[in-house]
Amino acid sequence: MAGEDDAKVLALALDSLKDVPDVDTFIARCPGPPDLGDPPTILLYPRFKEDAPDISAFAEWLWINAINYAIPLRKRKLAQQTAGAGPSGADLASTARLYLEAKRAFLNFNKAYPSRASEVGELIAYLVALRFLNAGQLASKMALKTNTNMPIHGLDGVHASFENGVMTLYFLESKLAKTAASGAKEYAESVKGFGNSRKQYLVEYEILSDLGNLQALSDEQKLLAMEYLDIYGKKKSQRIERSIGVICFTEGNHYSNKLQKNKATPPAAHEKNFSSIYEADHARHLAAVKKYLDEKDVKSDECEVFFVAVPDVNVLRELFQEHMK
């Protein structure tokens, strides 16, 4: 049937928007209970190097993935086709140009809006959406934010998946916070603000339609996707919207609660020890985010929250910014 064929074409199209970064090597997930209620809440943390998270490697890996986050897919595909096209078969100039373009995007944003300095959080959110939501990036927001004609406010990213004839759009909100609770509060405020702004809501859909990664799809694929992204169209009833909070916060206590380093303690035991201590906070973090969502009259069942615990968010940001210089 034509409808079933269209669904397969669209599913493959959205799959083509998914990069496959090696997230599990650098980000771990606490096993957690199967269901603690809404909003679904997941606890993440950087992988360890013996008895501490390897923040330097984590920051470097984030920067390596910045080019995929910041550069629209159409440009990346063109560079991939051009790479190796010279007589030597080893011409990487087009790839190097994209790296410099990504670097300029981050540097220009930092220079124009030094008080925001949230790019590392947005990048973590991008990677979390790819790995844990299995959802491809629809719009390169960093590239758009450095365009003087575009507002800097709004969502930090939009990703999408397609299954059983239903498109799910994930609206990403990232936060860098001093504590998990303060990050949850800031997230709830952002969700409420976006939900109350019809103008910003329409802008986000305009971006997806005209400036996003859909431009890298074939005409047929793009047309099918646009049917689901038409906010007034007949396929809107087959579209789900979910808010995704990615809260990277400073964990002030648990990282110092270490096992002794000795021959009797295998290296993997240190990370396992932290994971079990961190997991004990699961219900508390869920309660905090639910409290703030309820206060803002935001529906918890339309949200999903990822907490990313690091020893110090300021150190992570500084290490990341070192790679931009």
Salt bridges, closest charged atoms under 4 A:
ASP15 OD1 - LYS18 NZ 2.68
ASP19 OD1 - ARG76 NH1 3.13
ASP24 OD1 - ARG131 NE 2.86
ASP51 OD2 - LYS258 NZ 3.49
GLU101 OE2 - LYS75 NZ 2.68
GLU122 OE2 - LYS145 NZ 2.88
ASP156 OD1 - LYS145 NZ 3.31
GLU204 OE1 - LYS141 NZ 3.02
GLU227 OE1 - LYS235 NZ 3.17
GLU241 OE2 - ARG239 NE 3.58
GLU271 OE2 - ARG47 NH1 2.63
GLU279 OE2 - HIS282 ND1 2.86
ASP281 OD2 - HIS254 NE2 2.50
ASP281 OD1 - ARG284 NH2 3.14
ASP294 OD2 - LYS290 NZ 3.64
GLU322 OE2 - LYS325 NZ 2.91
